[in-house]
Amino acid sequence: MKLTAAAVQMPSDLLDLSANLQRADGLLRQARDAGAELVVLPELFNTGYSLCPDFGPYSETPEGPTLLYLLRRARQWKMHIAAGYVEREGRHLYDSLAFCTPDGELHVYRKRNLVFWERFRFHPGSKPLVVTTPWGRVGFAVCADMIYRRVWKGYRDNIDLAVVSAAWPEFADRASGRRHWLLGHVGPLCSDIPAQVAQDLGVPVVFANQCGETQTRIPLLHTTIHDRFAGRSSICDGLHGAPLRAGLAPDLLISSVTIHPKRGLKSWHFTSPSARAAASFASEPS
């Protein structure tokens, strides 16, 4: 089975929800016009990703503006949309990935492997997420999740396609491009890991990363890198040909991938309790 997938590589203005949603909307429209059935946006695409801000005022429940917008577009344009945002449930904030379907369902994956300053801002997720779609079972990861073998071990033989949303830094000086002496080798890994996962699991991987300027704080070294995001979003078609990759600049990747749902459509998934109410909003007039 063939699926047309899109990976959105975009910069986000810090805490400027209106500007970021407008930018994303234009890219989603382009993806729709190209026939994309699945579109993946970066981690925290609506707020931007940074070590400094208080994300509390911009965190959302299913009634929040970002989720209502994504659900509306998924329904209007008959697309499945995966997009990163800050989720709020009770007193906890999560670095989460929303998966919105054309029939109004909202599924939420919470990033499980927090790094650096994230541990002081977010509560870690605890469970994987697998969602059954018309073309197979989709598993999810956010940024640093993808470097952990246990994440992919849990998904092995349980998914037919993987979605990864990220704000992966390059660990390089934004002006000179010079790599950090200790972590400079980590930036390019975001280009290599999705392809390795696709080969290892034998499933397509759609990876969407942010681009543009950022800062990376490394607590143990008491240093801050005036950094940039690594870009290098990709669509990897499992065992079917070479990956399609972006560079450092804003981009929209669109490619056909091959789905082999050989093991049927049995699935299991975890959805945050706050997300269960989302279906009631899917029927709102556009």
CORDA-V104343 format. One record per pair of residues at least 12 apart in sequence whose C-alpha atoms are under 8 Angstrom apart, sorted by the first residue. I is the first residue (numbers start at 0). J is the second residue. If there is no record, write none. Layout:
<<I	J> <I	J>>
This chain:
<<0	134> <0	257> <0	258> <0	259> <1	255> <1	256> <1	257> <1	258> <2	35> <2	36> <2	37> <2	134> <2	255> <2	256> <2	257> <2	258> <3	34> <3	35> <3	36> <3	37> <3	253> <3	254> <3	255> <3	256> <4	35> <4	36> <4	37> <4	38> <4	205> <4	234> <4	253> <4	254> <4	255> <4	256> <5	30> <5	35> <5	36> <5	37> <5	38> <5	39> <5	205> <5	234> <5	251> <5	252> <5	253> <5	254> <6	38> <6	39> <6	40> <6	205> <6	206> <6	207> <6	232> <6	233> <6	234> <6	251> <6	252> <6	253> <7	26> <7	38> <7	39> <7	40> <7	41> <7	207> <7	208> <7	232> <7	250> <7	251> <7	252> <8	40> <8	41> <8	207> <8	208> <8	209> <8	210> <8	230> <8	232> <8	245> <8	248> <8	249> <8	250> <8	251> <8	252> <9	23> <9	41> <9	44> <9	208> <9	209> <9	210> <9	211> <9	248> <9	249> <9	250> <10	44> <10	47> <10	209> <10	210> <10	211> <10	212> <10	249> <11	44> <11	45> <11	46> <11	47> <11	48> <11	209> <11	211> <12	46> <12	47> <13	46> <13	47> <13	48> <13	49> <14	45> <14	46> <14	47> <14	57> <15	45> <15	46> <15	47> <16	45> <16	46> <19	44> <19	45> <19	46> <20	45> <20	65> <23	40> <26	251> <30	251> <30	253> <31	76> <31	78> <33	253> <35	78> <35	253> <36	77> <36	78> <36	79> <37	78> <37	79> <37	80> <37	81> <38	78> <38	79> <38	80> <38	81> <39	80> <39	81> <39	82> <39	162> <39	163> <39	164> <39	205> <39	206> <39	207> <40	80> <40	81> <40	82> <40	83> <40	164> <40	207> <40	208> <41	82> <41	83> <41	164> <41	165> <41	166> <41	207> <41	208> <41	209> <42	82> <42	83> <42	84> <42	94> <42	95> <42	96> <42	141> <42	142> <42	164> <42	165> <42	166> <42	208> <42	209> <43	82> <43	83> <43	84> <43	85> <43	94> <43	95> <43	166> <44	82> <44	83> <44	84> <44	209> <45	65> <45	83> <45	84> <46	84> <48	166> <48	213> <49	213> <49	214> <49	215> <50	116> <50	117> <50	214> <50	215> <50	216> <54	85> <54	120> <55	87> <55	92> <57	85> <58	84> <58	85> <58	86> <58	87> <58	92> <59	84> <59	85> <59	86> <59	87> <60	86> <60	87> <60	88> <60	273> <60	274> <61	273> <61	274> <61	276> <61	277> <62	277> <62	280> <66	97> <67	280> <67	281> <69	99> <70	99> <70	100> <70	101> <70	103> <70	104> <70	105> <70	281> <71	103> <71	281> <71	285> <73	99> <73	100> <73	101> <73	102> <73	103> <74	100> <74	101> <74	102> <74	103> <74	281> <75	101> <75	285> <76	101> <77	100> <77	101> <78	100> <78	101> <79	98> <79	99> <79	100> <79	101> <80	97> <80	98> <80	99> <80	100> <81	96> <81	97> <81	98> <81	99> <81	162> <81	164> <82	96> <82	97> <82	98> <82	164> <83	95> <83	96> <83	97> <83	164> <84	96> <84	97> <88	273> <91	121> <91	122> <92	120> <92	121> <92	122> <93	109> <93	110> <93	121> <93	122> <93	123> <93	124> <94	109> <94	110> <94	121> <94	122> <94	123> <95	107> <95	108> <95	109> <95	110> <95	141> <96	108> <96	109> <96	110> <96	141> <96	164> <102	281> <103	277> <103	278> <103	280> <103	281> <103	282> <104	277> <104	278> <104	281> <105	274> <105	275> <105	277> <105	278> <106	130> <106	269> <106	270> <106	271> <106	274> <106	275> <107	128> <107	269> <107	270> <107	271> <107	274> <108	124> <108	127> <108	128> <108	139> <108	140> <108	269> <108	270> <108	271> <109	123> <109	124> <109	125> <109	126> <109	141> <110	123> <110	124> <110	140> <110	141> <110	144> <111	123> <111	124> <111	125> <111	126> <111	144> <112	124> <112	143> <112	144> <113	143> <114	143> <115	216> <115	217> <115	218> <116	216> <116	217> <116	218> <126	269> <127	139> <127	150> <127	153> <127	154> <127	268> <127	269> <128	267> <128	268> <128	269> <128	270> <129	157> <129	158> <129	266> <129	267> <129	268> <129	269> <130	266> <130	267> <130	268> <131	264> <131	265> <131	266> <134	258> <134	260> <135	158> <135	159> <135	160> <135	258> <135	259> <135	260> <135	263> <135	264> <136	157> <136	158> <136	159> <136	160> <136	260> <136	264> <136	266> <137	158> <137	159> <137	160> <137	161> <137	162> <138	154> <138	158> <138	159> <138	160> <138	161> <138	162> <139	161> <139	162> <139	163> <140	161> <140	162> <140	163> <140	164> <141	163> <141	164> <141	165> <142	163> <142	164> <142	165> <142	166> <142	167> <143	165> <143	167> <145	163> <145	192> <145	193> <146	192> <151	196> <155	200> <156	200> <156	262> <157	266> <158	202> <159	202> <159	203> <159	258> <159	259> <159	260> <160	202> <160	203> <160	204> <160	258> <161	202> <161	203> <161	204> <161	205> <162	204> <162	205> <162	206> <163	204> <163	205> <163	206> <163	207> <164	206> <164	207> <164	208> <165	206> <165	207> <165	208> <165	209> <166	208> <166	209> <166	210> <166	228> <167	186> <167	189> <167	208> <167	209> <167	228> <167	229> <167	230> <168	186> <168	213> <168	215> <168	226> <168	227> <168	228> <168	229> <169	183> <169	185> <169	186> <169	187> <169	226> <169	227> <169	228> <169	229> <170	182> <170	183> <170	184> <170	185> <170	186> <170	215> <170	224> <170	226> <170	227> <170	228> <170	229> <171	183> <171	186> <171	224> <171	225> <171	226> <171	227> <172	224> <172	225> <172	226> <172	227> <173	212> <173	225> <173	226> <173	227> <179	224> <186	229> <187	229> <189	229> <189	231> <189	232> <190	231> <190	232> <190	233> <190	244> <193	205> <193	206> <193	233> <193	235> <194	235> <194	237> <194	242> <197	235> <197	236> <197	237> <197	238> <198	237> <198	238> <200	237> <201	237> <201	238> <202	236> <202	237> <202	238> <202	258> <202	259> <203	234> <203	235> <203	236> <203	237> <203	238> <203	256> <203	257> <203	258> <204	233> <204	234> <204	235> <204	236> <204	237> <205	233> <205	234> <205	235> <206	232> <206	233> <206	234> <207	232> <207	233> <208	228> <208	229> <208	230> <208	231> <208	232> <209	228> <209	229> <209	230> <210	227> <210	228> <210	229> <210	230> <210	247> <210	248> <210	249> <211	227> <211	228> <211	247> <211	248> <212	225> <212	226> <212	227> <212	228> <213	225> <213	226> <213	227> <213	228> <214	226> <214	227> <228	247> <229	247> <230	245> <230	246> <230	247> <230	248> <230	249> <231	244> <231	245> <231	246> <231	247> <232	244> <232	245> <232	246> <232	252> <233	245> <233	252> <234	252> <234	253> <234	254> <235	256> <236	255> <236	256> <236	257> <237	256> <237	257> <239	256> <239	257>>
